[in-house]
Amino acid sequence: CAYYWTFGAVIAYYVNHPLYTPVGELQWKIGFGFGLLCQLANFYCHILLKNLRGPDGSGGYQIPRGFLFNIVTCANYTTEIYQWIGFNIATQTVAGYIFVVVAAGIMTNWALAKHRRLKKLFDGKDGRPKYPRRWVILPPFL
């Protein structure tokens, strides 16, 4: 949480600094639109993940399917990274780009761990389903 607040404060400082030069209107609209689209996609990914659990929160691990999960192991991380790229297209701050690089690094580690865990849990043995081959774990990195 401190990570988000710190970068948020630094980005706000730069965007509101008297020497900040805003991007052009078209670039802002493209960045904002792309970021918003990715944020909505991220929200949908979280709905799909939530629906893997039972109403009481139980359900154990299941293989995520549908939408981007058919091609990407961690579609929720993918859409979040791209959302921040859209934000940076719209704002163009060094702090924003540092934030997206750090966030992408953190989420890449999480994605690798999640991919390994799912492949281990769903190995196709003893009646368990086999984890499907996905095109990528987390684009554009893996």
C-alpha positions, 0 to 999 in steps of 0.5 A: 500500500505504501508503494502505491501511495509513494508513487502516487504522491511523486507522480502527482508532484511532477504532474502539478509542478509548474515546469511540467509540460502536459502532453497533447490532447490526442496523446492524452485521449489515447493514453486515457482510453487505452488505460481505461479499457485495460482497467475494465479488462482487469476488472473482468479478469477479477470477476472471472477469478472470483467466480472460481470460488464458491459463494462462501469463498471456498473452492480451492484452486481451479484453472482460470478459463475464458477471456484472456485466460485462454491465452495468458496465465496471468491475464489480471497482471497483464491488464494491470501492467498495460493499464499503467502503460496507458496512464504513462502515455497520458501523463509522461512522467519519469516517476510513472515509468519507474512505477510501471517498470517496478510494478511489472517486475513484481507482477512478473515474479508473481506470475512465474510463481502462479504459473509454476503452482498451477502446472504443479497442481494440475499435472494430469495425474490421479484424475486431476486435469492437466493445466493447458498450454498457454501462449504466454505467462505474462506478455510482453515479458514471458 
